[in-house]
Amino acid sequence: MTILDDARPGMDPAVRPQDDLFGHVNGTWLAETEIPADRSSWGPFVALADTAEQQVRDIIADLAAASPLDLDEDGRKINALHASFMDTDRVAALGTAPIRPLLAAAAGLRDVRDLAAFLGEMERRGGYGLFGSYVDTDARDSDRYLLHLGQGGLGLPDESYYRDDKFADVREAYAGYLTTMLGLVGHDDPAAGAQQVLALEGRLAQGHWERAETRDVQKTYNLLTAADLRALCDAFDWDAYVRNLGDAALDADTVLAEVVVRQPSYFSHLAQVLADTSIEDWRPWLAVRIARSAAPYLTDEFVAANFDFYGRTLSGTPQLRERWKRAVSFVEGSIGEAVGKHYVARHFPPRSKALMDELVANLLEAYRRSIAELDWMTEETKQRAYDKLGTFRPKIGYPERFRDYSALQVDAADLFGNAAAASAFETDRQLAKIGAPVDRDEWFMLPQTVNAYYNPGTNEICFPAGILQKPFFDPDADPAENYGGIGAVIGHEIGHGFDDQGAQYDGQGNLNDWWTPADKSAFEVKSTALVAQYDGFSPRNLPGEHVNGQLTVGENIGDLGGLTIGHHAYLISLDGAAMPERDGLTGSQRLFLNWAYVWRTKRRREQEQQYLTIDPHSPPEFRANIVRNLDEFHTAFATSPGDGLWLDPEDRVRIW
C-alpha cells in the first residue's frame, strides 16, 4: 500500500487540485473528522505523535514489568519517574505541601531586590520568571557558548493579548483563572490579587517587542558585558539571580562575563517596572507563577484549573489528556534520551537510516544545481552559497552518543521533587556549557519526536526517528511520495539556512554577511513579494483574519524552497529514467498530492486564532497551497488562467 492509498478516503474529488490542492486532498477528511476530545488539533502529524506516545508507554510498561536487577540505572530512573507521576493517592495526600516552602519564601521577601535571588531559585526548579534565559552558541563566534536573555514575565501567549480588543474575552477568562489559582494557594483576596497580576503583566507587556520583530537575528544580537547588563537593568540583582539559578560550584562572573540580550529595550523597561512596583504588588504574581509551574504535579484542583484556561480556553480542547499520557510526557521531559535509546532499538530500522542518507544527498545535490541555475545571484555569492551547503551536517534518527543521566537523582515517592530535580539537572547541564567546547554532536530534539529542525549556529539539519514514518517517509513507498513528504521537509530545513534570517549565517554558524549588496537586494525583493502574498491570505475558518506575512516569511521561504528542491531531487533520483505513472498519476502529481496530505490538519477555532497570532508557520492550507508559486505544479496539473491556484508566471515567487 502506498502513502496516497491512506490519503484517498479523505480526498474530495469535487474540488479540483488546480483550484485548491489542500481542499482536493483533504476536503472529505476535514468535513467528516472529529478532533479527539483531548486534542486541540488532529491529522497525520498529531496521529504520529500519538503513536509514538503509545510506543513509549509500552516501553515504560515493559521496564516496569522487568526485575530491577535486569535494568540499568536509566531504566530504574524511568520506572521511578513514571511511578511518582501515577501515584495519585500520594499526590492527593500531600496537597499543597510541596509548594509551601516556595510560597512562604515569596511571602517573606523583604524588597524588590530580593526578587532576583528568589526567581533564580524558582527557575532552577522549573518555574517561570521575568525573562527567558538559555545557553546557546554565540551567533558571531559559534565556537563558544553564551547565556542568552529574552523578554518574558507574561501568562498570556503574546503581548497583543493584553491590548487587542479581540482578546477581551480571553483576558476576562484569564482573570478568572488567576482568581482560582490564588484561591487554591490561600491568598487573602484572590479576586483583587488577580487584578494586580493582570495589571502587572499588562505593564510588562508594554515593553515587549512584537513577535515578527523578534525574528530579526541582527536586532536580537546584542552582546553585553556584565557591567552593561547591570546598567541596563540596574534594579535587578543579576549576581544573586545567577548564583541561585545554578549549583554551588557555578561562577557567576563567568556566566555573566558576556551575555546576549535579545530585546534590550524590554530590560530597560523592566528596570522601570521594578523601580515603580512595591514587593507587595509582586507577591500575587509570584504566587501564581509558583502554582502554575507546579500545577501538573499537584492535586486534581490545580490540574483542572490549569487545563481549563490553557487547554480549554486558549486552545479549545474539551477534555484533559489521560493521566498516563501526561505521565509519558513527564518521563520524556525528564529523561527523554534514555527513553529514546529504547525507542530507536524498537522502531527505527537501519534500512530507514540508509534510505534517508540517500534522500539527504539528493536534496543537497538538488540545492547545488538550483543555485547554479539562479539568474538573480552573482557567481561570487553562489560560490559562498556552495561553501555553506558543503558544510551542512545532517543528523538522522538518533544521536551518536546518548545523554548521561547519572547525575539525576529521583525518588518514586516524590513527584514534585522529581520535577524539580529534572529541571535542576538540565539547568546545570546547560550552564556547564559556558566556557566549555561546543558540542556539535548534541541533539535538540528527542529521537521519538515527530518534527525536524535546522540550527543556524551549528549549520545542521536534524530528522528524528519519530518523523521518519508515513506520510512523511516509508522505506517501501513510491519515491515520488517520499520526495513530496520527507524530501520536501528535508528541503525545508536546508532552506532555513537560506531563508531571510538563516541566510545571514555562514557555514560555520556565524552571523557573517556573505552576500554582495546586489544579491542581497534581489533576495529581499523576492522575500518581500512572498510577505505581500501571504499578507493577503485569510484562513477559511477565520474569515476577516489574515496571515502575518512578516512573521511567517522564514517558514514560507522554507516551504517554497523545500518543495521546489524536493521535486528537483526526485528528478535526480530517477537518474534519467522516465517518470513512472501509477494509478493514472504522474510522479510529479503524486509528489504534490503527498505534500498536501502531509499538511492534512484540523484545528479547533481557539487554537487557530492563537496560532495565527504567535506561530511563525502559516496555517496548513497555505503551506499546502504554496504550490501556486511552482512552475512544476502548474505543468503537472495543466493549470490555466481562472483556476483557483493560478498565478501569472511573473507573479510567482521563486527563490531557490
ABEGO torsion letter per residue (X at the ends): XBAAAAAAAABBAABBAAABAAAAAAAAAAAABBBBAABABBEAAAAAAAAAAAAAAAAAAAAAABBAAABBAAAAAAAAAAAAAABAAAAAAAEAAAAAAAAAAAAABABAAAAAAAAAAAAAAGBBBABBBBBBBBAABAABBBBBBBBBGBABABAAAAABAAAAAAAAAAAAAAAAAAAAAGBABAAAAAAAAAAAAAAAAAABBBAAAAABAAAABBBBBAAAAAAABAABBAAAAAAAABBAABBAAAAAABBBBABAAAAAAAAAAAAABBAAAAAAAAAAAAAAAAAAABBAAAAAAAAAAAAAAAAGBABBBBAAAAAAAAAAAAAAAAAAAAAAAAABBAAAAAAAAAAAAAAAAAAAAAAAABAABBAAAAAAAAAAAAABBBBBGBBABBBBAAABBBBAABAAAAAAAAAAAAAAAAAAABGBBBBAABBABBAABBBBBBBAAAGBBBBBAAABBOAABBAABBAAAAAABAAAAAAAAAAAAABAAAAABBAAGBBBBABBAAAAAAAAAAAAAAAAAAAABBBAABBGBBBBAAAAAAAAAAAAAAAAAAAAAAAAAAGGBBBBBBGGBBAAAAAAAAAAAAABBBBBAAAAAAAAAABABBBAAAAAAAAAABAAAAAAAGBBBGBAABBBAAABBBAX
